[in-house]
Amino acid sequence: MKTIFLLMAQYEGKAIVPLSNICADYFTHLTIEMFQRKVLAGQIKIPITRLEASQKSAKGIHITDLANYLDEQREEALKEYHQLNGAFASGRR
C-alpha cells in the first residue's frame, strides 16, 4: 500500500500537517522547536512549509513530503537490514 494513502487517511485528507502532529506521531523524542532546528541544520531532511511569509505563520509538513521522507527512511532501513542479514546468511551456507 502506498504511504501517501495511509497518511491521507491518518490526517483526514489534510495537505499540510501541523508540526505538532508530525512530532507527536513520528518524532516523539523531539519538541517542535528541536525538530525545526534539526530540519534547519539538515539533520532531518524534510521541508517545512509556511502558510505565509510571516515568521509567526503556521508551519507544517506537506503530506507528500512526509510520505517521501518515511519511504526514504524505510529504504535505508531495508538496505541496512539486507547488508546485515546478507552477511549472516552467506556465512551459514
All heavy atoms as an XYZ file, in Angstrom:
744
protein
N       0.849     -1.181      0.000
C       0.000      0.000      0.000
C       0.892      1.241      0.000
O       1.920      1.255      0.644
C      -0.897     -0.037      1.224
C      -1.804      1.157      1.330
S      -3.214      0.876      2.381
C      -4.422      0.534      1.141
N       0.470      2.239     -0.695
C       1.231      3.482     -0.800
C       1.158      4.291      0.507
O       0.086      4.469      1.092
C       0.692      4.343     -1.937
C       0.852      3.732     -3.296
C       2.212      4.020     -3.805
C       2.352      3.540     -5.228
N       3.687      3.672     -5.690
N       2.299      4.787      0.920
C       2.400      5.573      2.153
C       1.498      6.800      2.099
O       0.853      7.141      3.090
C       3.862      5.986      2.391
O       4.666      4.810      2.389
C       4.027      6.711      3.704
N       1.461      7.458      0.944
C       0.670      8.684      0.825
C      -0.799      8.425      1.151
O      -1.445      9.232      1.811
C       0.836      9.334     -0.567
C       0.141     10.703     -0.640
C       0.311      8.469     -1.677
C       0.877     11.798      0.005
N      -1.330      7.275      0.739
C      -2.740      6.974      1.002
C      -2.979      6.709      2.484
O      -4.008      7.108      3.029
C      -3.207      5.789      0.163
C      -3.189      6.065     -1.310
C      -2.550      5.193     -2.175
C      -3.783      7.201     -1.849
C      -2.519      5.446     -3.536
C      -3.756      7.462     -3.204
C      -3.118      6.584     -4.059
N      -2.029      6.053      3.126
C      -2.147      5.829      4.562
C      -2.130      7.149      5.325
O      -2.899      7.349      6.271
C      -1.025      4.917      5.038
C      -1.029      3.504      4.475
C       0.256      2.778      4.842
C      -2.245      2.739      4.952
N      -1.250      8.057      4.890
C      -1.174      9.367      5.550
C      -2.436     10.194      5.298
O      -2.892     10.915      6.182
C       0.062     10.128      5.077
C       1.398      9.550      5.542
C       2.551     10.284      4.871
C       1.525      9.603      7.050
N      -2.992     10.081      4.102
C      -4.241     10.802      3.815
C      -5.347     10.340      4.760
O      -6.118     11.155      5.271
C      -4.648     10.597      2.353
C      -3.767     11.351      1.388
S      -4.036     10.894     -0.338
C      -5.705     11.436     -0.581
N      -5.391      9.041      5.022
C      -6.390      8.521      5.957
C      -6.076      8.975      7.382
O      -6.970      9.406      8.111
C      -6.436      7.000      5.880
N      -4.803      8.892      7.755
C      -4.404      9.269      9.115
C      -4.715     10.728      9.408
O      -5.185     11.060     10.491
C      -2.909      9.005      9.309
C      -2.404      9.364     10.680
C      -0.918      9.054     10.853
O      -0.275      8.464      9.995
N      -0.382      9.451     11.987
N      -4.440     11.593      8.440
C      -4.615     13.030      8.651
C      -5.863     13.584      7.979
O      -5.970     14.777      7.739
C      -3.359     13.776      8.198
C      -2.175     13.442      9.078
C      -1.097     12.726      8.583
C      -2.153     13.821     10.415
C      -0.020     12.402      9.390
C      -1.090     13.498     11.233
C      -0.027     12.795     10.708
O       1.036     12.469     11.514
N      -6.800     12.694      7.696
C      -8.127     13.065      7.187
C      -8.069     13.974      5.966
O      -8.810     14.947      5.856
C      -8.953     13.693      8.315
C      -9.140     12.746      9.480
C      -9.796     13.374     10.682
O      -9.903     14.615     10.752
O     -10.189     12.604     11.576
N      -7.165     13.673      5.052
C      -7.084     14.392      3.789
C      -6.413     15.757      3.845
O      -6.424     16.479      2.849
N      -5.828     16.132      4.982
C      -5.139     17.420      5.070
C      -3.895     17.393      4.186
O      -3.135     16.426      4.197
C      -4.702     17.721      6.505
C      -5.836     18.009      7.436
C      -5.302     18.292      8.823
C      -6.442     18.471      9.799
N      -5.956     18.576     11.171
N      -3.679     18.470      3.427
C      -2.486     18.555      2.577
C      -1.260     18.921      3.398
O      -0.170     18.409      3.172
C      -2.698     19.575      1.468
N      -1.440     19.828      4.355
C      -0.356     20.266      5.237
C      -0.695     19.814      6.656
O      -1.757     20.118      7.177
C      -0.198     21.811      5.229
C      -0.030     22.345      3.811
C       0.950     22.237      6.141
C       1.273     22.013      3.146
N       0.247     19.092      7.256
C       0.043     18.582      8.613
C       0.837     19.462      9.578
O       2.033     19.682      9.371
C       0.513     17.111      8.714
C       0.265     16.564     10.105
C      -0.173     16.262      7.655
N       0.196     19.995     10.622
C       0.906     20.837     11.577
C       2.105     20.122     12.208
O       2.075     18.906     12.422
C      -0.153     21.148     12.642
C      -1.465     20.937     11.954
C      -1.226     19.834     10.961
N       3.142     20.894     12.520
C       4.344     20.324     13.135
C       4.026     19.603     14.441
O       4.662     18.599     14.758
C       5.393     21.404     13.371
C       6.028     22.030     12.133
C       7.124     23.004     12.549
C       6.552     20.993     11.181
N       3.057     20.110     15.173
C       2.712     19.453     16.440
C       2.252     18.018     16.199
O       2.617     17.112     16.948
C       1.633     20.251     17.176
O       0.474     20.379     16.367
N       1.483     17.794     15.142
C       1.035     16.439     14.813
C       2.192     15.569     14.333
O       2.292     14.396     14.693
C      -0.050     16.472     13.731
C      -1.313     17.121     14.204
O      -1.369     18.337     14.314
N      -2.323     16.334     14.476
N       3.063     16.154     13.515
C       4.214     15.412     12.991
C       5.104     14.943     14.141
O       5.510     13.784     14.192
C       5.031     16.281     12.003
C       4.187     16.667     10.798
C       6.320     15.580     11.587
C       3.771     15.538      9.905
N       5.386     15.851     15.065
C       6.235     15.494     16.207
C       5.551     14.455     17.095
O       6.200     13.507     17.540
C       6.601     16.737     17.007
S       7.786     17.797     16.162
N       4.265     14.632     17.338
C       3.543     13.689     18.204
C       3.476     12.298     17.583
O       3.555     11.292     18.294
C       2.137     14.210     18.476
N       3.388     12.227     16.264
C       3.210     10.937     15.606
C       4.516     10.274     15.166
O       4.611      9.046     15.191
C       2.304     11.094     14.378
C       0.886     11.481     14.749
O       0.481     11.253     15.907
O       0.180     12.022     13.875
N       5.520     11.063     14.762
C       6.716     10.466     14.169
C       8.037     10.871     14.822
O       9.042     10.206     14.606
C       6.777     10.799     12.667
C       5.644     10.142     11.926
C       4.506     10.850     11.588
C       5.703      8.790     11.622
C       3.454     10.226     10.931
C       4.655      8.161     10.967
C       3.539      8.886     10.624
O       2.503      8.271      9.996
N       8.044     11.936     15.584
C       9.278     12.391     16.232
C       8.997     12.632     17.706
O       9.251     13.714     18.236
C       9.789     13.674     15.555
C      10.162     13.473     14.111
C       9.240     13.682     13.104
C      11.440     13.050     13.770
C       9.574     13.478     11.771
C      11.794     12.849     12.441
C      10.849     13.062     11.440
N       8.515     11.607     18.366
C       8.073     11.754     19.757
C       9.197     12.138     20.707
O       8.943     12.668     21.783
C       7.422     10.441     20.250
O       8.357      9.374     20.075
C       6.165     10.132     19.459
N      10.423     11.900     20.305
C      11.578     12.226     21.140
C      11.992     13.692     21.012
O      12.888     14.138     21.719
C      12.748     11.320     20.771
C      13.180     11.458     19.349
N      12.400     11.038     18.290
C      14.292     11.983     18.810
C      13.030     11.302     17.158
N      14.174     11.873     17.446
N      11.332     14.447     20.112
C      11.711     15.840     19.872
C      10.571     16.801     20.193
O       9.404     16.488     19.958
C      12.083     16.043     18.391
C      13.257     15.255     17.849
C      13.390     15.488     16.351
C      14.537     15.631     18.568
N      10.937     17.969     20.703
C       9.964     19.053     20.807
C       9.825     19.671     19.415
O      10.660     19.428     18.527
C      10.438     20.145     21.786
O      11.643     20.730     21.262
C      10.683     19.583     23.180
N       8.815     20.478     19.231
C       8.635     21.147     17.941
C       9.845     22.023     17.634
O      10.337     22.045     16.499
C       7.334     21.976     17.929
C       6.121     21.039     18.070
C       7.216     22.808     16.657
C       4.813     21.754     18.311
N      10.348     22.727     18.633
C      11.495     23.610     18.430
C      12.740     22.816     18.029
O      13.473     23.202     17.123
C      11.780     24.433     19.690
C      10.694     25.437     20.032
C       9.451     24.805     20.657
O       9.517     23.679     21.213
O       8.382     25.440     20.554
N      12.982     21.699     18.699
C      14.141     20.864     18.379
C      13.997     20.252     16.984
O      14.958     20.174     16.230
C      14.315     19.764     19.423
C      15.543     18.905     19.194
S      17.114     19.797     19.170
C      17.321     20.140     20.892
N      12.794     19.845     16.641
C      12.530     19.316     15.305
C      12.876     20.371     14.248
O      13.582     20.078     13.282
C      11.069     18.885     15.182
C      10.679     18.471     13.796
C      11.056     17.237     13.292
C       9.935     19.319     12.987
C      10.704     16.857     12.002
C       9.583     18.952     11.706
C       9.963     17.713     11.213
N      12.415     21.599     14.454
C      12.701     22.672     13.494
C      14.206     22.935     13.389
O      14.722     23.133     12.291
C      11.984     23.965     13.896
C      10.484     23.888     13.711
C       9.804     25.181     14.088
O       9.670     26.054     13.251
N       9.391     25.295     15.346
N      14.898     22.914     14.519
C      16.354     23.120     14.499
C      17.057     22.027     13.710
O      17.972     22.294     12.935
C      16.916     23.178     15.919
C      16.841     24.582     16.502
C      17.500     24.627     17.847
N      16.358     24.707     18.762
C      16.344     24.377     20.021
N      17.418     23.924     20.594
N      15.276     24.495     20.736
N      16.635     20.783     13.907
C      17.261     19.671     13.188
C      16.991     19.754     11.684
O      17.854     19.433     10.880
C      16.790     18.329     13.745
C      17.418     18.007     15.090
C      17.014     16.616     15.539
C      17.862     16.197     16.711
N      18.791     15.148     16.382
N      15.797     20.195     11.317
C      15.485     20.378      9.897
C      16.363     21.483      9.315
O      16.974     21.312      8.258
C      13.981     20.679      9.680
C      13.724     21.141      8.251
C      13.139     19.454     10.011
N      16.449     22.615     10.011
C      17.256     23.736      9.521
C      18.741     23.381      9.441
O      19.455     23.868      8.567
C      17.056     24.969     10.407
C      15.676     25.618     10.303
C      15.527     26.708     11.358
C      15.440     26.175      8.908
N      19.201     22.503     10.324
C      20.604     22.079     10.322
C      20.872     20.971      9.297
O      22.010     20.575      9.099
C      21.002     21.596     11.717
N      19.819     20.469      8.661
C      19.986     19.417      7.670
C      20.085     18.020      8.262
O      20.385     17.068      7.548
N      19.809     17.879      9.546
C      19.879     16.568     10.188
C      18.643     15.726      9.895
O      18.705     14.506      9.904
C      20.059     16.730     11.695
C      21.375     17.382     12.056
C      21.461     17.711     13.535
O      20.449     18.010     14.170
N      22.656     17.655     14.076
N      17.522     16.401      9.681
C      16.292     15.743      9.244
C      15.964     16.371      7.902
O      15.761     17.576      7.804
C      15.139     15.948     10.250
C      15.482     15.330     11.605
C      13.844     15.363      9.704
C      14.471     15.608     12.694
N      15.933     15.548      6.878
C      15.772     16.060      5.524
C      14.307     16.012      5.089
O      13.883     15.095      4.390
C      16.658     15.274      4.565
C      18.128     15.461      4.890
C      19.026     14.773      3.921
C      20.472     14.838      4.255
N      20.999     15.947      4.872
N      13.569     17.013      5.551
C      12.161     17.157      5.187
C      11.840     18.653      5.192
O      12.206     19.364      6.131
C      11.252     16.364      6.151
C       9.816     16.311      5.655
C      11.323     16.891      7.548
C       8.945     15.323      6.401
N      11.234     19.157      4.136
C      10.942     20.599      4.101
C       9.766     20.978      4.987
O       8.761     20.269      5.049
C      10.621     20.864      2.625
C      10.283     19.549      2.038
C      10.927     18.490      2.881
N       9.929     22.095      5.678
C       8.846     22.673      6.475
C       8.158     23.727      5.608
O       8.815     24.588      5.026
C       9.377     23.313      7.769
C       9.946     22.220      8.682
C       8.275     24.099      8.477
C      10.588     22.758      9.954
N       6.833     23.648      5.533
C       6.046     24.573      4.731
C       5.443     25.636      5.638
O       4.845     25.312      6.661
C       4.916     23.815      3.999
O       5.508     22.807      3.187
C       4.083     24.741      3.147
N       5.615     26.897      5.228
C       4.960     28.009      5.928
C       3.751     28.413      5.103
O       3.829     28.477      3.888
C       5.886     29.209      6.028
C       7.004     29.023      6.992
C       7.871     30.275      6.968
N       9.096     29.977      7.650
C       9.547     30.666      8.678
N       8.895     31.722      9.091
N      10.655     30.323      9.273
N       2.676     28.716      5.761
C       1.468     29.082      5.048
C       1.462     30.553      4.638
O       0.672     30.947      3.785
C       0.243     28.733      5.877
C       0.141     27.227      6.188
C      -1.092     26.925      7.017
C       0.135     26.415      4.910
N       2.358     31.358      5.226
C       2.534     32.761      4.849
C       4.005     33.100      4.994
O       4.779     32.337      5.563
C       1.726     33.682      5.776
C       0.232     33.555      5.666
C      -0.465     34.538      6.591
O      -0.053     35.715      6.649
O      -1.402     34.114      7.271
N       4.389     34.277      4.529
C       5.782     34.701      4.618
C       6.186     35.117      6.042
O       7.359     35.169      6.358
C       6.039     35.844      3.653
N       5.236     35.378      6.880
C       5.482     35.833      8.244
C       6.214     34.779      9.072
O       5.973     33.585      8.934
C       4.146     36.164      8.917
O       4.303     36.325     10.309
N       7.109     35.224      9.953
C       7.817     34.322     10.867
C       6.845     33.608     11.810
O       7.115     32.515     12.276
C       8.850     35.105     11.702
C      10.048     35.558     10.912
C      10.983     34.402     10.587
O      10.920     33.340     11.185
N      11.850     34.622      9.617
N       5.725     34.266     12.111
C       4.756     33.702     13.042
C       3.709     32.832     12.344
O       2.809     32.319     12.978
C       4.069     34.820     13.817
C       5.020     35.556     14.731
C       4.312     36.625     15.514
C       5.297     37.344     16.419
N       4.664     38.359     17.231
N       3.861     32.670     11.057
C       2.919     31.887     10.277
C       2.893     30.428     10.739
O       3.883     29.898     11.240
C       3.325     31.947      8.802
O       2.576     31.040      8.038
N       1.755     29.794     10.551
C       1.639     28.364     10.863
C       2.595     27.578      9.980
O       2.786     27.898      8.812
C       0.206     27.908     10.641
N       3.193     26.556     10.567
C       4.152     25.724      9.845
C       3.693     24.285      9.885
O       3.090     23.833     10.852
C       5.541     25.826     10.483
C       6.117     27.207     10.432
C       7.409     27.259     11.202
C       7.803     28.703     11.417
N       8.554     28.900     12.619
N       4.000     23.588      8.822
C       3.632     22.186      8.766
C       4.466     21.459      7.735
O       5.398     22.023      7.150
N       4.130     20.212      7.521
C       4.806     19.379      6.539
C       3.762     18.955      5.510
O       2.677     18.476      5.884
C       5.414     18.116      7.198
C       6.373     18.480      8.338
C       6.084     17.232      6.154
C       7.634     19.180      7.916
N       4.091     19.147      4.248
C       3.178     18.700      3.192
C       3.130     17.180      3.230
O       4.157     16.514      3.402
C       3.654     19.204      1.829
C       2.622     19.043      0.773
N       2.387     17.843      0.149
C       1.737     19.929      0.252
C       1.412     18.000     -0.727
N       0.999     19.250     -0.686
N       1.967     16.633      3.058
C       1.770     15.188      3.190
C       2.631     14.390      2.200
O       3.127     13.315      2.520
C       0.265     14.853      3.072
C      -0.011     13.481      3.627
C      -0.227     15.023      1.665
C      -1.472     13.214      3.878
N       2.869     14.942      1.010
C       3.728     14.269      0.030
C       5.164     14.219      0.515
O       5.854     13.204      0.364
C       3.653     14.975     -1.334
O       2.293     14.992     -1.765
C       4.497     14.281     -2.382
N       5.629     15.319      1.123
C       6.989     15.346      1.660
C       7.147     14.362      2.805
O       8.180     13.696      2.933
C       7.359     16.758      2.115
C       7.393     17.744      0.963
O       7.732     17.331     -0.167
O       7.076     18.931      1.185
N       6.122     14.254      3.639
C       6.166     13.293      4.747
C       6.193     11.860      4.207
O       6.977     11.034      4.674
C       4.979     13.494      5.686
C       4.892     12.545      6.875
C       6.143     12.607      7.745
C       3.643     12.836      7.695
N       5.371     11.581      3.215
C       5.355     10.244      2.616
C       6.722      9.912      2.015
O       7.242      8.804      2.225
C       4.264     10.154      1.548
N       7.309     10.859      1.302
C       8.633     10.634      0.711
C       9.678     10.385      1.789
O      10.515      9.494      1.665
C       9.052     11.812     -0.164
C       8.234     11.911     -1.423
O       7.631     10.933     -1.876
N       8.184     13.095     -2.000
N       9.639     11.174      2.857
C      10.591     11.019      3.962
C      10.464      9.631      4.593
O      11.457      8.935      4.809
C      10.368     12.109      5.014
C      11.271     11.965      6.205
C      12.574     12.448      6.171
C      10.838     11.313      7.358
C      13.422     12.292      7.259
C      11.683     11.152      8.445
C      12.967     11.651      8.393
O      13.806     11.480      9.463
N       9.235      9.224      4.878
C       9.020      7.916      5.501
C       9.470      6.789      4.576
O      10.097      5.818      5.026
C       7.551      7.746      5.883
C       7.040      8.677      6.988
C       5.535      8.516      7.163
C       7.777      8.449      8.288
N       9.186      6.923      3.292
C       9.621      5.906      2.329
C      11.147      5.845      2.232
O      11.727      4.762      2.143
C       9.011      6.166      0.952
C       7.520      5.860      0.901
O       7.014      5.144      1.790
O       6.856      6.356     -0.036
N      11.800      7.003      2.266
C      13.271      7.033      2.230
C      13.865      6.395      3.474
O      14.862      5.661      3.395
C      13.766      8.475      2.071
C      13.512      9.046      0.697
C      13.732     10.550      0.632
O      14.250     11.148      1.611
O      13.370     11.144     -0.402
N      13.261      6.651      4.631
C      13.739      6.045      5.872
C      13.575      4.532      5.813
O      14.446      3.779      6.257
C      12.994      6.613      7.083
C      13.254      8.084      7.324
C      14.727      8.398      7.442
O      15.433      7.830      8.257
N      15.206      9.298      6.604
N      12.476      4.072      5.244
C      12.254      2.632      5.090
C      13.295      2.022      4.155
O      13.835      0.945      4.445
C      10.856      2.368      4.546
C      10.574      0.890      4.377
C       9.155      0.623      3.873
N       8.917     -0.797      3.823
C       9.111     -1.557      2.740
N       9.539     -1.017      1.623
N       8.870     -2.852      2.784
N      13.589      2.692      3.059
C      14.595      2.181      2.118
C      15.959      2.048      2.789
O      16.659      1.056      2.596
C      14.696      3.092      0.890
C      13.527      2.971     -0.058
C      13.334      1.562     -0.601
O      14.332      0.911     -0.972
O      12.177      1.108     -0.643
N      16.329      3.039      3.593
C      17.595      2.976      4.322
C      17.602      1.813      5.310
O      18.596      1.101      5.442
C      17.864      4.295      5.055
C      18.253      5.437      4.140
C      19.571      5.180      3.424
O      20.530      4.702      4.063
O      19.624      5.452      2.205
N      16.486      1.622      5.996
C      16.387      0.522      6.961
C      16.474     -0.826      6.253
O      17.151     -1.744      6.732
C      15.081      0.630      7.749
N      15.809     -0.956      5.111
C      15.866     -2.209      4.351
C      17.275     -2.490      3.845
O      17.746     -3.625      3.889
C      14.898     -2.160      3.170
C      13.425     -2.359      3.498
C      12.560     -2.108      2.263
C      13.172     -3.744      4.058
N      17.934     -1.443      3.383
C      19.310     -1.579      2.894
C      20.221     -2.089      4.011
O      20.984     -3.034      3.835
C      19.783     -0.221      2.376
C      21.100     -0.212      1.691
C      21.261      1.171      1.061
C      22.668      1.620      1.040
N      22.821      2.969      0.508
N      20.096     -1.476      5.188
C      20.898     -1.895      6.339
C      20.543     -3.325      6.756
O      21.427     -4.137      7.034
C      20.661     -0.933      7.500
C      21.471     -1.238      8.728
C      21.221     -0.241      9.848
O      20.837      0.912      9.564
O      21.400     -0.640     11.008
N      19.276     -3.632      6.760
C      18.816     -4.973      7.123
C      19.410     -6.022      6.184
O      19.912     -7.050      6.632
C      17.283     -5.015      7.082
C      16.713     -6.397      7.250
C      16.571     -6.946      8.519
C      16.311     -7.148      6.153
C      16.049     -8.221      8.688
C      15.786     -8.420      6.309
C      15.661     -8.950      7.581
O      15.152    -10.215      7.736
N      19.337     -5.755      4.885
C      19.861     -6.718      3.910
C      21.378     -6.846      4.001
O      21.915     -7.943      3.821
C      19.421     -6.344      2.496
C      17.962     -6.575      2.259
N      17.355     -7.800      2.406
C      16.968     -5.723      1.902
C      16.072     -7.697      2.149
N      15.807     -6.443      1.848
N      22.060     -5.756      4.299
C      23.510     -5.833      4.465
C      23.862     -6.705      5.662
O      24.744     -7.556      5.585
C      24.114     -4.439      4.624
C      24.137     -3.645      3.348
C      24.597     -2.204      3.564
O      24.594     -1.697      4.678
N      24.978     -1.551      2.480
N      23.172     -6.499      6.761
C      23.453     -7.278      7.966
C      23.038     -8.738      7.807
O      23.791     -9.642      8.127
C      22.717     -6.678      9.167
C      23.245     -5.338      9.661
C      22.307     -4.767     10.719
C      24.647     -5.478     10.211
N      21.855     -8.965      7.317
C      21.344    -10.328      7.193
C      21.956    -11.069      6.009
O      22.053    -12.283      6.043
C      19.826    -10.344      7.134
C      19.229    -10.012      8.476
O      19.596    -10.612      9.471
N      18.369     -9.023      8.520
N      22.347    -10.357      4.992
C      23.015    -10.988      3.862
C      24.353    -11.558      4.281
O      24.737    -12.649      3.886
N      25.065    -10.836      5.158
C      26.367    -11.294      5.646
C      26.195    -12.546      6.505
O      26.962    -13.491      6.397
C      27.058    -10.204      6.453
N      25.143    -12.565      7.329
C      24.903    -13.733      8.181
C      24.432    -14.916      7.359
O      24.850    -16.050      7.577
C      23.864    -13.419      9.264
C      24.346    -12.432     10.279
C      23.651    -11.262     10.524
C      25.514    -12.653     10.996
C      24.083    -10.354     11.452
C      25.966    -11.743     11.928
C      25.248    -10.586     12.155
N      23.552    -14.648      6.390
C      23.003    -15.746      5.578
C      24.091    -16.401      4.735
O      24.132    -17.611      4.612
C      21.877    -15.222      4.695
N      25.004    -15.591      4.168
C      26.046    -16.174      3.326
C      27.065    -16.963      4.161
O      27.667    -17.892      3.671
C      26.753    -15.082      2.520
O      27.415    -14.185      3.395
N      27.227    -16.620      5.427
C      28.156    -17.346      6.299
C      27.605    -18.690      6.735
O      28.342    -19.589      7.113
N      26.299    -18.866      6.672
C      25.667    -20.108      7.120
C      25.621    -21.165      6.023
O      25.420    -22.308      6.306
C      24.237    -19.816      7.581
C      24.195    -19.012      8.834
C      22.767    -18.822      9.265
N      22.697    -17.793     10.289
C      21.607    -17.222     10.677
N      20.450    -17.535     10.136
N      21.619    -16.302     11.604
N      25.765    -20.763      4.802
C      25.611    -21.732      3.708
C      26.793    -22.587      3.540
O      27.811    -22.671      3.779
C      25.350    -20.990      2.399
C      23.971    -20.392      2.416
C      23.701    -19.719      1.124
N      22.361    -19.128      1.216
C      21.771    -18.564      0.226
N      22.332    -18.496     -0.938
N      20.603    -18.049      0.365
